[in-house]
Amino acid sequence: MIEHLPHDWREATLLGRIRTSEGPTPVLVTGGRIRDISAVAPTVAHFLGDWDKSPVQGGCDLGPLDDFEWRRAWDGSADRLRLLAPIDLQCIKAAGVTFAVSAVERVIEERARGEASRADAIRAALRDRVGTDIRSVKPGSPEAKKLKEALIADGLWSQYLEVAIGPDAEVFTKAPTLSSVGWGDWIGIRSDSVWNNPEPEIVLVCDRNGRTLGASLGNDVNLRCIEGRSALLLGKAKDNNASCAIGPFIRLFDDTFSLEDVRKAVVRLEVIGEDNYRLEGQSSMSEISRDPLELVGQTLCRHHQYPDGFALFLGTMFAPTDDRDASGSGFTHKLGDIVRVSSEKLGVLENKVTHCDSAPPWTFGVGDLMCNLGARGLLRGRATGAEVKS
């Protein structure tokens, strides 16, 4: 999987998790070598809570990263060394409607009541008027308030436009702790969904104090036919078995990678179907409506805390609209689609589409993890602020 790592992976500081015969194990990659750091920090959340960007001491050197042959779930290699999602105890949050294009598409879903065949006509009526104006205003500003008043007068206002240009961002819980899947795993869509899309995003990883310590790639799968029927069905549309993918690693902020790289990142999407269908697209983080730190601030505040930290999907501007099959049907996933989300400094997150009820069930929860770590002797007391040296 070397081709799926950041282009400068030998200089990067990468944090992740692997599945070994003993159980989920946090690993750190520095200087191109991978280390088991479970004796230093039993979970990724523990590591990030103590990390001060100092070199980390301790851990077991496992060898050069490029010596490992990582296997994909669909290769029939369930017993082989596998990458897991690089977060564990963190709460998984997501910010929605953070780009003008996504705002327009959410309005289309709402007005089409989840029927893809009605989307084109609505899209034509909305795009010029709404999309252009949204790009020109800052959410929560006086200009945004004037735009809202004009759109209400035109009969074009929507709850999605409220979070797109209003003072409050949409921040929701995407998935339960430990339920996300990683690189090379199945990703799920519901079998009763007829209009669904990938959502390629950057995911910020923060500690309990809201420090933004690194970033990864994510796929926030969206079932447009379900959410389009009612925004109150967001949980049913977003939180399903294997519907949240993050990986391949968390790239920690250091001298080679910073929040500025996130702000300038280009996120690419590639879908390759078993029917020889191919979809490619990209979005630029420079077009996001709210700065990533504003979204972090609206997630962790005096009203809400996250003692184990959180991972925050930053939203996407990429909403595929080209017809895959019949005219006017738009894009929807099919079983067997290979989905690749990529960005130069974060690598490539690759997954394969299946139905949620056909993907391996999520059975390993927080209680199981605590029992596993206890049995391995990894929950004993440790010094706060422990360091790992490269």
Secondary structure as the mmCIF struct_conf table of DSSP 4:
data_model
#
loop_
_struct_conf.conf_type_id
_struct_conf.id
_struct_conf.beg_label_comp_id
_struct_conf.beg_label_asym_id
_struct_conf.beg_label_seq_id
_struct_conf.end_label_comp_id
_struct_conf.end_label_asym_id
_struct_conf.end_label_seq_id
HELX_RH_3T_P HELX_RH_3T_P1 ILE A 2 HIS A 4
BEND BEND1 LEU A 5 LEU A 5
TURN_TY1_P TURN_TY1_P1 HIS A 7 GLU A 11
BEND BEND2 ALA A 12 ALA A 12
STRN STRN1 LEU A 14 ARG A 19
BEND BEND3 SER A 21 GLU A 22
STRN STRN2 PRO A 24 THR A 30
TURN_TY1_P TURN_TY1_P2 GLY A 31 GLY A 32
STRN STRN3 ARG A 33 ASP A 36
TURN_TY1_P TURN_TY1_P3 SER A 38 VAL A 40
BEND BEND4 PRO A 42 THR A 43
HELX_RH_AL_P HELX_RH_AL_P1 VAL A 44 ASP A 50
BEND BEND5 LYS A 53 LYS A 53
HELX_LH_PP_P HELX_LH_PP_P1 SER A 54 GLN A 57
STRN STRN4 CYS A 60 PRO A 64
HELX_RH_3T_P HELX_RH_3T_P2 LEU A 65 ASP A 67
HELX_RH_3T_P HELX_RH_3T_P3 ALA A 73 ASP A 75
TURN_TY1_P TURN_TY1_P4 GLY A 76 GLY A 76
TURN_TY1_P TURN_TY1_P5 ALA A 78 ASP A 79
BEND BEND6 ARG A 80 ARG A 80
STRN STRN5 ARG A 82 LEU A 84
BEND BEND7 PRO A 86 PRO A 86
BEND BEND8 ASP A 88 GLN A 90
STRN STRN6 CYS A 91 GLY A 96
BEND BEND9 VAL A 97 VAL A 97
BEND BEND10 PHE A 99 PHE A 99
HELX_RH_AL_P HELX_RH_AL_P2 ALA A 100 ALA A 112
TURN_TY1_P TURN_TY1_P6 ARG A 113 GLY A 114
HELX_RH_3T_P HELX_RH_3T_P4 ALA A 116 ARG A 118
HELX_RH_AL_P HELX_RH_AL_P3 ALA A 119 LEU A 126
HELX_RH_PI_P HELX_RH_PI_P1 ARG A 127 GLY A 131
HELX_RH_AL_P HELX_RH_AL_P4 THR A 132 ARG A 135
TURN_TY1_P TURN_TY1_P7 SER A 136 SER A 136
BEND BEND11 VAL A 137 VAL A 137
TURN_TY1_P TURN_TY1_P8 PRO A 139 GLY A 140
BEND BEND12 SER A 141 SER A 141
HELX_RH_AL_P HELX_RH_AL_P5 PRO A 142 ALA A 153
TURN_TY1_P TURN_TY1_P9 ASP A 154 GLY A 155
HELX_RH_AL_P HELX_RH_AL_P6 GLN A 159 ILE A 165
BEND BEND13 GLY A 166 ASP A 168
STRN STRN7 GLU A 170 ALA A 175
TURN_TY1_P TURN_TY1_P10 THR A 177 LEU A 178
STRN STRN8 VAL A 181 VAL A 181
TURN_TY1_P TURN_TY1_P11 TRP A 183 GLY A 184
STRN STRN9 ASP A 185 ILE A 189
TURN_TY1_P TURN_TY1_P12 SER A 191 ASP A 192
BEND BEND14 VAL A 194 TRP A 195
STRN STRN10 ASN A 196 ASN A 197
STRN STRN11 PRO A 200 CYS A 206
TURN_TY1_P TURN_TY1_P13 ARG A 208 ASN A 209
STRN STRN12 THR A 212 ASP A 220
STRN STRN13 ASN A 222 LEU A 223
HELX_RH_AL_P HELX_RH_AL_P7 ARG A 224 GLU A 227
TURN_TY1_P TURN_TY1_P14 GLY A 228 ARG A 229
HELX_RH_3T_P HELX_RH_3T_P5 ALA A 231 LEU A 233
HELX_RH_AL_P HELX_RH_AL_P8 LEU A 234 LYS A 238
TURN_TY1_P TURN_TY1_P15 ASN A 241 ALA A 242
STRN STRN14 CYS A 244 LEU A 252
HELX_LH_PP_P HELX_LH_PP_P2 PHE A 253 PHE A 253
STRN STRN15 ASP A 254 ASP A 254
TURN_TY1_P TURN_TY1_P16 ASP A 255 THR A 256
STRN STRN16 PHE A 257 PHE A 257
HELX_RH_AL_P HELX_RH_AL_P9 LEU A 259 LYS A 264
STRN STRN17 VAL A 266 ILE A 272
TURN_TY1_P TURN_TY1_P17 GLU A 274 ASP A 275
BEND BEND15 ASN A 276 ASN A 276
STRN STRN18 ARG A 278 SER A 284
HELX_RH_3T_P HELX_RH_3T_P6 MET A 285 GLU A 287
BEND BEND16 SER A 289 ARG A 290
HELX_RH_AL_P HELX_RH_AL_P10 PRO A 292 THR A 299
BEND BEND17 LEU A 300 LEU A 300
STRN STRN19 CYS A 301 CYS A 301
TURN_TY1_P TURN_TY1_P18 ARG A 302 HIS A 303
STRN STRN20 HIS A 304 HIS A 304
TURN_TY1_P TURN_TY1_P19 PRO A 307 ASP A 308
STRN STRN21 PHE A 310 PHE A 313
BEND BEND18 MET A 317 MET A 317
BEND BEND19 ASP A 322 ASP A 322
BEND BEND20 ARG A 324 ALA A 326
TURN_TY1_P TURN_TY1_P20 SER A 327 GLY A 328
TURN_TY1_P TURN_TY1_P21 LEU A 335 GLY A 336
STRN STRN22 ILE A 338 SER A 343
TURN_TY1_P TURN_TY1_P22 GLU A 344 LEU A 346
STRN STRN23 GLY A 347 HIS A 355
TURN_TY1_P TURN_TY1_P23 CYS A 356 SER A 358
BEND BEND21 ALA A 359 ALA A 359
HELX_LH_PP_P HELX_LH_PP_P3 PRO A 360 PRO A 361
HELX_RH_AL_P HELX_RH_AL_P11 VAL A 366 ALA A 375
TURN_TY1_P TURN_TY1_P24 ARG A 376 GLY A 377
BEND BEND22 ARG A 380 ARG A 380
TURN_TY1_P TURN_TY1_P25 THR A 384 GLY A 385
#
